[in-house]
């Protein structure tokens, strides 16, 4: 049985097609970008200005641990959505550039999960509860756990800076290869909608 034109238009708006990414993919992409850039902005402000009323305010508005937890959740949702849409997404060219783009995108997912996971482990192992706007969502360990803190301390920051480097390259390449419209153009709404 054929889908009604209205439901087909709605499906084409929300889901990916070989020509463009759907609304869900684009929302998840830009939400991830906003959260990642927020994390780096707040960290950069702390490194440049230290403890000031402005940096404390930024930390209260965008708590590092809470944003990291949200990034982990959104990344897992994105992976699930990617898996459900994998056969209908815009294809990457079967060239070295296309394979490199696929590899970098895969590395983004790995880094987002690792960085967020390491941050959560470091928080827990240090005995610090993770609070999201005053509500404890993950308790801290009763005693410090150095065996968990050490790898998290060693890897969290360097992997974060690697992510920033890759994000910068991703933006440059998306602009240079005119790929931004795939993630910025609104889906066309047909006359049946």
C-alpha positions as CSV (number, residue, x, y, z in Angstrom):
1,X,0.0,0.0,0.0
2,X,1.4,3.4,-1.0
3,X,2.0,6.1,1.6
4,X,-0.3,9.1,1.4
5,X,1.4,12.2,-0.1
6,X,1.2,14.0,3.2
7,X,3.0,11.3,5.1
8,X,5.6,10.9,2.4
9,X,6.3,14.6,2.5
10,X,6.5,14.5,6.3
11,X,8.8,11.4,6.2
12,X,11.1,13.2,3.6
13,X,11.3,16.2,5.9
14,X,12.3,14.3,9.0
15,X,14.3,11.5,7.5
16,X,17.5,11.5,5.4
17,X,17.4,11.1,1.7
18,X,20.3,10.6,-0.8
19,X,20.0,14.3,-1.7
20,X,20.1,15.8,1.8
21,X,20.0,15.2,5.5
22,X,16.6,15.3,7.2
23,X,15.4,17.5,10.0
24,X,16.4,15.1,12.8
25,X,19.9,14.6,11.5
26,X,20.4,18.3,11.1
27,X,19.0,19.1,14.6
28,X,21.2,16.5,16.2
29,X,24.3,17.8,14.2
30,X,23.8,21.5,15.2
31,X,22.9,20.7,18.8
32,X,26.1,18.7,19.1
33,X,28.1,21.6,17.5
34,X,26.5,24.1,19.9
35,X,27.3,22.0,22.9
36,X,30.9,21.3,21.8
37,X,31.5,24.9,21.1
38,X,30.0,25.9,24.4
39,X,32.3,23.6,26.2
40,X,35.4,25.0,24.5
41,X,34.2,28.6,25.0
42,X,33.7,28.2,28.7
43,X,37.1,26.4,29.1
44,X,38.8,29.1,27.0
45,X,37.3,31.8,29.2
46,X,38.5,30.1,32.4
47,X,42.0,29.7,30.9
48,X,42.2,33.3,29.7
49,X,40.5,35.1,32.6
50,X,40.7,32.7,35.5
51,X,38.2,32.9,38.4
52,X,36.0,35.9,37.7
53,X,32.3,36.7,38.2
54,X,31.9,36.2,34.4
55,X,33.5,32.8,34.3
56,X,31.6,31.6,37.4
57,X,28.4,32.8,35.7
58,X,29.3,30.9,32.5
59,X,30.0,27.8,34.6
60,X,26.6,28.0,36.2
61,X,24.8,28.5,32.9
62,X,26.7,25.7,31.1
63,X,28.2,23.4,33.8
64,X,31.0,21.4,32.2
65,X,29.9,18.0,33.6
66,X,26.3,18.5,32.8
67,X,27.0,19.5,29.2
68,X,29.4,16.6,28.9
69,X,26.7,14.2,30.0
70,X,24.2,15.8,27.6
71,X,26.8,15.4,24.8
72,X,27.2,11.7,25.6
73,X,23.5,11.2,25.5
74,X,23.1,13.1,22.2
75,X,26.0,11.2,20.6
76,X,24.4,7.9,21.5
77,X,21.1,9.2,20.0
78,X,23.0,10.3,16.9
79,X,24.6,6.9,16.5
80,X,21.2,5.2,16.8
81,X,19.7,7.6,14.3
82,X,22.7,7.2,11.9
83,X,22.2,3.4,12.1
84,X,18.5,3.7,11.3
85,X,19.2,6.1,8.3
86,X,22.5,4.5,7.0
87,X,21.0,3.3,3.7
88,X,19.3,6.5,2.7
89,X,21.8,9.2,3.7
90,X,23.7,11.4,1.1
91,X,26.6,9.2,-0.1
92,X,30.2,10.1,0.3
93,X,32.2,9.8,-2.9
94,X,34.2,6.6,-3.3
95,X,37.5,8.6,-3.4
96,X,40.3,9.1,-0.9
97,X,38.6,12.3,0.2
98,X,35.3,10.5,0.7
99,X,36.9,7.7,2.7
100,X,38.8,10.3,4.8
101,X,35.5,12.2,5.4
102,X,33.9,9.0,6.6
103,X,36.9,8.2,8.8
104,X,36.8,11.7,10.4
105,X,33.1,11.4,11.0
106,X,33.6,8.1,12.7
107,X,36.4,9.6,14.8
108,X,34.1,12.4,15.9
109,X,31.7,9.8,17.4
110,X,34.5,7.9,19.0
111,X,36.0,11.1,20.5
112,X,32.6,12.4,21.7
113,X,31.9,9.1,23.5
114,X,35.4,8.8,24.9
115,X,35.8,12.4,26.1
116,X,32.4,12.5,27.8
117,X,32.9,9.0,29.3
118,X,36.3,9.9,30.6
119,X,35.0,13.1,32.1
120,X,32.2,11.2,33.9
121,X,34.7,8.6,35.1
122,X,37.0,11.3,36.4
123,X,34.2,13.0,38.2
124,X,33.0,9.7,39.8
125,X,36.5,8.5,40.7
126,X,37.4,11.9,42.3
127,X,34.4,11.6,44.6
128,X,32.5,14.5,43.0
129,X,28.8,14.0,42.3
130,X,27.7,15.1,38.9
131,X,25.0,17.7,39.4
132,X,22.8,19.0,36.6
133,X,21.6,22.4,37.7
134,X,21.7,21.4,41.4
135,X,20.2,18.0,41.0
136,X,22.6,15.1,41.6
137,X,22.4,12.6,38.7
138,X,25.5,10.6,39.3
139,X,27.0,10.2,42.8
140,X,30.7,10.5,43.4
141,X,32.7,7.5,44.8
142,X,33.0,7.4,48.6
143,X,36.8,7.3,48.3
144,X,39.1,8.5,45.5
145,X,39.8,5.8,42.9
146,X,43.3,6.7,41.5
147,X,43.3,3.8,39.0
148,X,40.3,5.3,37.3
149,X,41.3,9.0,37.7
150,X,44.8,8.6,36.1
151,X,43.7,7.5,32.6
152,X,40.8,10.0,32.7
153,X,43.2,12.8,33.8
154,X,45.8,11.9,31.1
155,X,43.4,11.6,28.2
156,X,40.4,13.9,28.7
157,X,42.1,17.1,27.9
158,X,44.4,16.0,25.0
159,X,41.5,14.2,23.3
160,X,39.3,17.3,23.7
161,X,41.9,19.4,21.9
162,X,42.2,16.8,19.2
163,X,38.4,17.1,18.8
164,X,38.7,20.8,18.5
165,X,41.4,20.5,15.8
166,X,39.2,18.0,13.8
167,X,36.1,20.2,14.2
168,X,38.1,23.2,12.8
169,X,39.2,21.0,9.9
170,X,35.7,19.8,9.4
171,X,34.3,23.3,9.2
172,X,37.1,24.4,6.7
173,X,36.5,21.4,4.5
174,X,32.7,21.7,4.6
175,X,33.1,25.3,3.4
176,X,35.8,24.5,0.8
177,X,33.9,21.6,-0.7
178,X,30.5,23.4,-0.5
179,X,29.0,20.7,1.7
180,X,27.4,23.1,4.2
181,X,24.0,23.2,2.3
182,X,23.5,19.5,3.2
183,X,23.3,20.5,6.9
184,X,21.9,24.0,6.6
185,X,19.2,24.0,3.9
186,X,15.7,23.6,5.1
187,X,13.9,20.6,3.7
188,X,11.6,21.5,0.9
189,X,8.0,21.2,1.9
190,X,5.9,20.0,-1.0
191,X,2.5,21.3,-2.0
192,X,1.0,18.2,-0.4
193,X,2.2,19.1,3.0
